[in-house]
């Protein structure tokens, strides 16, 4: 679990905060996952919205809290936990009712969440190729250098290799003037393989881990929602998952946290039209016509 040492945190004031505080962004998939979890648990929490579109995550103050400069980040009675799945596993222990990680499936859940987390840069790549126009999200080298200069650069008292992974992603976008076809195809195939496993799991059961809703359903609902926005052919490739997703997406406590702003929805729709005309849409790029 990525619970920061006090020496990792440069914005020392948060170490004195009491209660549950969540730093999040409305459009962040990982933030959406944590908000749904908190709502299902009915846990009272204080919201700290960090506007990624305005680069509020790349400031002395915020990177002094989370040296990775990502959202979400949780502060609970002075403890700082980063990485969404670590936050959720921590919250399950701290607030055990209702149960969202069955006691007899904890090790399996931990493994499956690690596998889900390994796809994080893939969902980002597909989002930045097929959901958000690249001119809105590409970062100039000056912004990357600023990111590298801020925060302690340490997690658990050690230099954090994840920061290198972050900067390499953005520099790769500069080199390729966005997300390349090769990168998009790789991300698509990784998701297709992962989703096929869950398609098989849903034979004879209602949820991904059995007949009860768990954290695993929340995590994959968020990814599938974003994949749908990228025009991934979910219902054609994985019909059981399509029905599972539709059932969750009909719930207000899920759908309310993933609503796309009308302005972004318009831009995404326009992007899809242009990509279809140019033959650069997802199904064409990955050969799924």
C-alpha positions in Angstrom: 0.0 0.0 0.0 1.3 3.4 -1.0 0.9 5.3 2.3 3.4 8.1 2.3 6.0 8.7 4.9 5.9 12.1 6.5 9.2 13.0 4.8 7.5 12.3 1.4 4.9 15.0 2.1 6.1 18.6 1.7 2.7 20.3 2.3 2.9 19.6 6.0 -0.5 21.1 6.9 -2.3 18.1 5.7 -0.6 15.9 8.3 -2.7 17.8 10.9 -6.0 17.3 9.1 -8.7 15.3 10.8 -11.4 13.3 9.0 -11.5 12.0 5.5 -10.4 14.3 2.6 -10.3 13.3 -1.0 -8.4 15.1 -3.7 -10.1 14.3 -7.0 -11.1 15.5 -10.5 -14.6 15.0 -12.0 -13.3 13.4 -15.3 -10.6 11.3 -13.8 -11.4 7.6 -14.1 -9.6 6.7 -10.9 -11.3 9.5 -9.0 -14.7 8.3 -10.3 -13.9 4.8 -8.9 -13.2 6.1 -5.4 -16.2 8.4 -5.4 -18.6 5.5 -6.3 -17.0 3.4 -3.5 -17.4 6.1 -0.9 -21.0 6.7 -1.9 -21.8 3.0 -1.7 -20.2 2.9 1.8 -22.0 6.1 2.8 -18.8 7.5 4.2 -18.8 11.2 4.9 -15.9 12.9 3.2 -14.5 16.4 2.4 -14.1 17.2 -1.3 -11.0 18.9 -2.7 -11.5 19.2 -6.4 -8.2 19.4 -8.4 -8.8 20.7 -11.9 -6.5 18.8 -14.2 -7.5 20.8 -17.2 -6.1 23.9 -15.4 -3.0 22.0 -14.3 -3.9 22.4 -10.6 -2.2 19.1 -10.0 1.2 20.5 -11.0 1.7 23.0 -8.3 4.0 23.2 -5.3 1.0 22.8 -2.9 -0.6 19.7 -4.5 2.6 17.9 -5.4 3.7 18.5 -1.9 0.8 16.2 -1.0 1.1 13.7 -3.8 4.6 13.6 -5.2 3.3 11.8 -8.3 1.0 14.7 -9.1 -2.0 12.4 -9.8 -5.5 12.1 -8.5 -7.0 10.8 -6.4 -5.2 11.2 -3.2 -6.7 10.6 0.3 -5.9 12.2 3.6 -7.4 10.4 6.6 -6.6 11.8 10.0 -3.2 12.9 8.8 -2.3 9.8 6.8 -1.7 10.3 3.1 -2.6 7.4 0.8 -2.1 7.7 -3.0 -3.1 5.3 -5.8 -6.8 4.6 -6.2 -6.7 0.8 -5.5 -4.6 1.3 -2.4 -7.1 4.0 -1.2 -10.0 1.6 -1.7 -8.3 -1.3 0.0 -7.4 1.0 2.9 -11.0 2.3 3.1 -12.4 -1.3 3.1 -10.4 -2.0 6.3 -11.3 1.3 7.9 -15.0 1.2 7.0 -15.9 -2.5 6.6 -19.7 -2.1 6.1 -21.2 -2.8 3.6 -18.7 -5.4 2.5 -17.2 -4.7 -0.9 -14.1 -6.9 -0.6 -15.3 -10.3 0.7 -13.1 -11.6 3.5 -12.5 -14.9 1.8 -11.5 -13.3 -1.5 -9.1 -10.6 -0.3 -6.0 -12.1 -1.9 -7.8 -12.8 -5.2 -9.2 -9.2 -5.1 -5.8 -7.8 -4.5 -4.3 -9.7 -7.4 -7.1 -8.7 -9.8 -6.9 -5.1 -8.8 -3.1 -5.1 -9.5 -3.9 -6.6 -13.0 -6.5 -3.8 -13.5 -4.0 -1.2 -12.4 -1.4 -2.4 -15.0 -3.9 -1.2 -17.6 -4.0 2.4 -16.4 -1.7 3.8 -19.1 -3.6 1.9 -21.7 -6.9 3.5 -20.7 -5.2 6.8 -20.7 -3.8 6.2 -24.2 -7.2 5.2 -25.6 -8.8 8.2 -23.9 -6.3 10.6 -25.4 -6.6 9.2 -28.8 -10.4 8.5 -29.1 -12.2 10.5 -26.3 -10.4 13.8 -25.9 -8.8 15.7 -28.8 -5.0 15.5 -28.5 -4.5 19.3 -28.7 -6.3 19.6 -25.4 -4.2 17.1 -23.5 -0.7 17.1 -25.0 1.9 18.6 -22.6 4.8 20.8 -23.8 8.3 20.0 -22.6 8.2 23.0 -20.3 5.2 21.5 -18.4 7.0 18.1 -18.1 10.1 19.8 -16.7 8.0 21.7 -14.2 6.4 18.4 -13.1 9.9 16.9 -12.6 11.0 19.8 -10.5 8.1 19.8 -8.0 7.4 17.6 -5.0 9.7 15.4 -3.0 10.0 12.9 -5.8 9.9 10.2 -3.1 7.4 7.5 -2.1 8.0 5.6 1.1 11.2 7.5 1.6 12.7 6.3 -1.8 13.0 7.9 -5.2 9.8 7.1 -7.1 10.2 5.3 -10.4 6.6 6.0 -11.3 7.5 9.6 -12.0 9.7 8.4 -14.8 6.9 6.4 -16.3 4.6 9.5 -16.2 7.1 11.7 -17.9 7.9 9.1 -20.6 4.2 8.8 -21.4 3.9 12.6 -22.1 7.2 12.8 -24.0 6.1 9.9 -26.1 3.0 11.9 -27.0 5.3 14.8 -28.1 7.4 12.5 -30.3 4.4 11.0 -32.0 2.3 14.1 -32.1 -0.3 12.3 -29.9 -1.1 8.6 -29.4 0.3 6.5 -32.2 -1.6 3.8 -34.0 0.8 1.2 -32.6 0.2 2.4 -29.0 -3.6 2.4 -29.5 -3.5 -1.1 -31.0 -1.5 -2.4 -28.1 -3.9 -0.9 -25.5 -6.9 -2.3 -27.4 -5.5 -5.8 -27.5 -4.6 -5.7 -23.8 -8.1 -4.7 -22.9 -9.6 -7.2 -25.3 -7.7 -10.1 -23.6 -8.6 -8.8 -20.1 -12.3 -8.4 -20.9 -12.5 -11.8 -22.5 -11.6 -13.3 -19.1 -14.4 -11.4 -17.4 -16.8 -12.4 -20.2 -16.1 -16.0 -19.3 -16.5 -15.2 -15.5 -20.0 -13.9 -16.1 -21.4 -17.2 -17.4 -23.8 -18.2 -14.6 -23.2 -15.3 -12.3 -24.4 -11.6 -12.0 -21.2 -9.9 -11.0 -17.5 -10.3 -11.7 -16.7 -12.1 -8.5 -19.9 -14.0 -8.0 -23.5 -13.0 -7.2 -22.7 -9.9 -5.0 -21.5 -6.5 -6.1 -17.8 -6.0 -5.1 -15.0 -3.5 -5.6 -14.0 -5.4 -8.7 -17.3 -4.4 -10.4 -16.8 -0.8 -9.5 -13.2 -0.8 -10.9 -14.2 -2.4 -14.2 -17.4 -0.4 -14.6 -15.2 2.7 -14.8 -12.8 1.2 -17.4 -15.7 -0.1 -19.5 -17.4 3.3 -19.4 -14.3 4.9 -20.7 -13.9 2.3 -23.4 -17.4 2.8 -24.5 -16.7 6.5 -24.8 -13.7 5.6 -27.0 -16.1 3.5 -29.2 -14.8 0.1 -28.1 -17.3 -2.5 -29.5 -18.2 -3.9 -26.1 -21.6 -5.4 -26.8 -20.4 -7.1 -30.0 -17.1 -8.5 -28.6 -18.3 -9.3 -25.0 -22.1 -9.6 -24.9 -22.3 -10.8 -21.3 -20.1 -7.9 -20.2 -22.4 -5.6 -22.2 -25.4 -6.7 -20.2 -23.5 -6.4 -16.9 -22.4 -2.9 -17.8 -25.8 -1.8 -18.8 -27.3 -3.0 -15.5 -24.7 -1.0 -13.5 -24.9 2.0 -15.8 -28.7 2.2 -15.1 -28.0 2.8 -11.4 -27.9 6.4 -10.2 -25.2 5.7 -7.7 -22.8 4.7 -10.5 -23.9 6.8 -13.5 -24.0 10.1 -11.4 -20.2 9.9 -10.9 -19.2 9.4 -14.5 -21.3 12.0 -16.3 -19.4 13.7 -19.1 -19.7 17.5 -19.3 -21.8 18.6 -22.3 -18.9 20.6 -23.7 -16.6 17.6 -23.7 -19.3 15.4 -25.0 -19.7 17.7 -28.0 -16.0 17.7 -28.7 -15.8 13.9 -28.3 -18.7 13.4 -30.7 -17.1 15.8 -33.2 -13.8 13.9 -32.8 -15.5 10.6 -33.6 -17.1 12.1 -36.8 -13.8 13.4 -38.0 -12.0 10.2 -37.2 -14.7 8.1 -39.1 -14.3 10.3 -42.2 -10.5 10.1 -42.0 -10.4 6.4 -41.2 -8.7 7.0 -37.9 -11.5 5.8 -35.6 -10.8 3.0 -33.1 -12.4 0.1 -35.0 -10.6 1.0 -38.2 -7.2 1.5 -36.5 -7.4 -1.8 -34.7 -8.9 -3.7 -37.6 -12.3 -4.4 -35.9 -14.6 -3.3 -38.7 
